[in-house]
Amino acid sequence: MARPALLIAEPEPLHALSTRKLVVETAKFNVLTAHSTQEALEILRLFPKIALAVLVESREIDCDSIAKRIKTDAAKVPVIYLHSAIGAVCKGADHALLTGEPEELVLLLRSLLGDPRMTPDGGS
């Protein structure tokens, strides 16, 4: 069984790779990263079989339009919205988490998709 491929749409980090991406990849999930709404929509066009999307609140990421596209193309694909403000909303998101705890994100990913470390190719 192949490891799940996730889309993470988040603003581009200033100096290095995203800590969130590194934590999720260390948990053995494959990550496709977009740094804008347009880039996320292009990734969805090129890779339509993502297992899940993580959308991070920002000016560069229009969560509502990306979630709408995902739900139109594949209604069962879970969408997680990461935000920094209580009361922030993404209409198409199935789950919402505060952005500051990547470990909580990994726990939610594992609860939704299983633990890729437990698959035959998870250790590779």
N, C-alpha and C positions, 0 to 999 in steps of 0.2 A: 504494500500500500504506500503510495506517495505521500510525502508530507504536505499538509495544506498550504496553499499559497494565499497570502493575505495582501490586500491593498492598504497601505497606510498613506493617507493624504495629510500632510502637515507642512508648515512653513519650512523653508530651507534654513538649517542651522547656520550660524555665522561663521564658525571656524572649524567644524569637524562633522563627523557623522552624527546623526541623531542618537541620543542615548536610548530613546524608545525603540528605535530600529534595532540597535545592538542587543537590547534586553530580549526583544521578541525573537530575534534570530538565534540568540544563545539558548532560548527555550525550544529550538529546533523547528520553528515555523519559517517557511520561505516568505520573504517580504518583497513586494513591489512597491516602490516609493514614488509618490507624486508630491510636487511642491507648489502646485496651483490647481485650481478647479479644472482648467483646460487640460493640464497634464493628467489628472485623474481620469477625466472622461476619455482621453486617448488611450490610456492603459486599459480601461474597461473595454474599449473597442478591440484592442489588440489581444487582450487576455480575458475573454469573457467568462472563464470558468474559475474565478476566484472563489475561495471558500467563505470569505468574510471581509468586511471593510472596516477600517478604523479611520474616522474622520476627526481631525483636530480643529477646534475652533480657532479661526484667525481671519484676517482680512483677505488673505490669499485663497482660502478654502471656503467655497459656498456649499456647506453641508447639505442644505435642502435640495439643491439641484443635483448633486452627486447621489444622494440617497434616493431621490426620485428615479434617476436613471437606473440605479441598481435594482430597485423594486419593480421597475417596468420590465427589465430584462430577465431578472431572476428573483422572483418574490421571496424565495426561501433563504436567500443569502442574508445572514445577520449583518446589521450595521451598528457599530459602536461609536458613540459620539463622546469625544473627550473635550471637556471644557474647564475653564478656570473660574467661572462665576456661577454661584447658586442661582438657579432660575433660567440659565441658558437653555435654549431649546433647538433641536433639530427635528423637524416634523417627521422625517422618514426613519429616524433611528429606533432601533429595537432596545438599545441599552445606552445608558449615559454614566460616565465616570468623571471624577475630577482628574485633571491632567497630571497631578504631582506624584502619583504612585504607580510606577511601571509594574511593580509586582502584582498589584490588583488587576491590571490589564492582563497579565499572563495568566492569572488564576481564572479570569472570566473567559479568556480564549480557550483554556484547557477544559472548562466546564461546557463550552459550546461545541468544541471540535474534537475533544479528546486530547490526550497527551502524546505528541509525536515522538517523544523519547521511548514510548512503549511499542512503537511499530517496528517491524523487522529492519527497516532501513533508518530508523530514528537515530541510531547511534553513529551513522556515517556522516 
